[in-house]
Amino acid sequence: MHNPYRRSVLLITLAVLIAGWLGAYAFTLWRLRDAALSGGLEAATTQARNFEQHLTQTLEMIELIALGLAPGQSTESVGERFGAQMNDALRKAPYLRSLSLADAEGRILYSTTPGNVGSRLALRGFFPDLAADSTMIHIGQRWQGRDLAGAGAFTPLAATNGAASRQPAFIPVLRRIGDNGQPYWVVAAINPEYFVLHFTQLLPETEGRVQLLRHDGTLLLSSRLDELPGHSQAAGRVEDLLAQHESGALAQTLPDGAAVLTAYRASSRFPALIAVHLQRETILENWRSEARRISLVVFPVLFALTVSIVLVWRRQQRLDQRERELAGQRKLAASVFEATTNAVFLTTPGGDVIAANPAFERITGYRADEVVGRNPRLLASGVHDRAYYADLWHGIQENGHWHGEIVNRRKDGSLFHGQLSITAVTDDAGRLLHYVGVTADITERKQYEAEILAAKEKAEAASLAKTTFLATMSHELRTPMNGVIGMTDVLLRSAIDDKQRRQLEIIRASAGALMSILDQILDYSKIETQTLQLADAPFDPAALVGELATLFTPPAAAKGLRLRSCLAPDLPACLHADPVRLRQILTNLLSNAVKFTRDGEIVVDASFAAPDRLCIAVSDTGIGIAPEMQQQIFAAFTQVDGSTTREFGGTGLGLASSRRLAEAMGGSLEVASTPGQGSRFTLCVAARRD
């Protein structure tokens, strides 16, 4: 029942571990999916706000132009002033096709496009409805044609087919000027292509769409070309929500069946709004990619756990087999103890001697019939204290056996040294039957050892500290990893299939990576214990910077980054310091700059400050570092992003080691950074001229 119970415990443990990992995996995927959707809504909200600000600024410019015309003037003076101001304003407004002035009946009196003059504007279809005393912006539907002039100029695109909607069009905007006695209308023809281009540059059609709507829900334009203007409900539930809130975000399905994350925002001053719809599938595809990446970590770990449990189970089987073999060996020893040259005695569980072999009589001087029924403590020499015997019996009770040296007394009173082994013998049910004691007389050997030990202690005293350190480090760090790598190599040389070979190669590569990390930790420990030795060698700082720039240019170029160096004109051609450690620090700084910069450039500046100080700065346009983290990053095992889903890896020792190396070289390493704009690491070390 013992072995089946143990196997059941192992299987239950394996099931619990796998269930725990799968639960954590599912929870992580759910959190990442929720975070992706929340991030999508935040991104849509940000874009809606930016597009709305752009729209509001456009309409404000039209209103400012209209207000610039003084009311109460004659038609001719208004036209002259309009011509002087509007032509100049139009040159600065690429989003306008034309600016025109119309009288109360809609007849165009003046226009920046001469062909518009004389046309009559139908004052209908605008929102809000036109009124004689209205002083606000009115927005019409999108009309076909490039400007007010032309046969189709006043045909709303809602009445056209899809092909006509792709023809040139404009959106009319009206603003009343003048008093009630002589009102005029300033007419601005907005170029929709300008807005569509602006929308698609910031939000590609494959990722979503941007809609410009009036407050009555009429679609004026969309960044998606096949979406016809003039329709209502084109933004889904936005029109209903607008009555309650001027801005918001929601997940919905549009009338054309597209599942989107929508954010809308009404203009703060004008009857128009922007709706941004991000494709839900596009956002979730990024989540699926992250889920696949996590799966590449989770499932190998689950596999490793399963393999570990199986290996432990097999090891336990081998231990059980070994116990059975030991039991057989103990029985065999009992049958041959008469012929052994070592003293052998057997006792009851209570400690009374029940048998002793001839060697016992020869070594101790006691006959077998003199010790049977008595306790082996009759051999006690008085050399050992109670703690020694307590440790002896503790070892027997805990492990079933004890082995060590002992000093006993013979019957004639002389002392002898013995190598004593005491083993508890049990039956198949685990019940204690008796103890077996075996003593080898090592008196002569101890005499030789005492002589050798005296000489050996003198030789070992000098290297004791070094030996202790090396032994500890070797045992605690490298020995286990070398064992993993060595056994992996042994397995790789055995007859295995391709799948097992790939798995073993993965294990060996992972062990090698861990050894590299251990090297970093040991290097850091040398710095901390001040055992690091620095060189004093000549080097060319310009050549050193050039070599590093050449080394990091390919990875920087692969990310679309520009890497350049700026050397001070008075930079000496030869300095004395430790170029190896200096290169180690700069390599770490440039590696971080490339890693944490997505676009822009990386600049390496080098200068020499009197009397003996070399300063090299590495600047980037990367993600930057928050003020509260700018000192923590120099602590060991610390990184800017400490989340479980962080984007950048590493041990967190690079900057810590770099700063301590800089201090060891008589200098410093400082950082100045602004989140989102980049970082500048400045290294200054002591370096004397040649």
Summary of the structure (lengths in Angstrom):
residues: 690
radius of gyration: 44.2
end to end distance: 81.2
largest distance: 145.8
contacts: 2016
relative contact order: 0.06
helix: 47%
strand: 23%
